[in-house]
């Protein structure tokens, strides 16, 4: 496999199942995407842009998200989720959420998400038996990763999102594309074991190994 170069991020379906409960599976176009920004301090900024179909107002959506956040924080002490933006226009839904940590993101969205060292990921039970590639497309056997990733960090995701890292991407597993502008995209390789309308996770987690700045 070679690292693919593409001009635009892939289409991303809305992350939150509660949006489906209001409007069904939201239609998609090339303007829609979900971004995942891992910041230097370990917090996560998530931005969702998708089509609006007129079935829900901004106030209704904001109330639903805040209720979900309150319920989450009542049962997850030490973690936090903040809604920074929620807009519904005649054409688009725009949502920005900030999470206190990767674990807060994973628990709130009920997905796999990990950030740490490769050693920590092994200890957590993640399976590394998959294809890995350097940024020039050279294949790297998984058992040789420690040789190529000294002092690096690892981000594991299982959602089709556009990713921003707090460092330089060094190695990726299959399922990751590098865009023509240098952007990082987790491919939309849906898990077919779920109904098509709620396929928000990839078939297999993807690994992004990056050097910290």
WOURPE-V715423 format. One record per helix or strand. SS is the DSSP state (a for helix, b for strand). FROM is the first residue (numbers start at 1). LEN is the number of residues. If there is no record, write none. Layout:
ss-><SS;SS>
from-><FROM;FROM>
len-><LEN;LEN>
This chain:
ss-><a;b;b;a;b;b;a;b;a;b;b;a;b;b;b;b;b;b;a;b;b>
from-><17;33;44;58;81;92;102;113;118;132;139;142;152;162;167;176;184;190;196;202;206>
len-><7;6;8;18;8;8;8;4;6;3;2;7;6;3;7;3;3;1;3;1;7>
